[in-house]
Amino acid sequence: MKKYKNIIILINLLILVVLFNKSVLKKEKTLTEGTLVLLKLAPVDPRSLMQGDYMRLQYKIARDLRLDTIAKRGYCVVKLSEKGIAKKIRLQDNTTPLESDEYLINYTFNNWDINFGAESYFFQEGNAKKFEKAKYGGLKIDNSGKSILVGLYDKDLKLIE
């Protein structure tokens, strides 16, 4: 009986490792092949006593939405300017319809906030002044609308490092 128990534990562990690595590879692919989308930030307090320096992000396109008409989950369809700045076109429940110059960003809505999956940006203690200049959040998005926050950008669209 103990022999089977160890085999079951080993198989479960192996499945867990495979699924974890698959998830990491998907995110790596999004980082390397994804489209950079810049979302204008809305001002929020950048300090947390428990977590150190970080910036809680809220995006202007999320603030401009009518909250009483939003589904719990869906896609925000955006078009990009020549500089890569996103402009909201519409919200939809599915990945289609989608024009060739439109991009999807997954969102969730929890009765108070709209989340694009990247609402906090942590940085090294003592660098708050540098990140106060942030005007845009840079997200890499894949074809299915999943996003990864890659950095904060200033008014000149330069990555803040």
Beta strands, then each sheet from edge to edge (+ up, - down):
strand 1: 35-42
strand 2: 47-48
strand 3: 52-56
strand 4: 58-59
strand 5: 73-80
strand 6: 86-92
strand 7: 102-109
strand 8: 114-115
strand 9: 120-122
strand 10: 136-141
strand 11: 147-153
sheet 1: 4+ 1- 10+ 11-
sheet 2: 2+ 3- 9+
sheet 3: 6+ 5- 7+ 8-
end
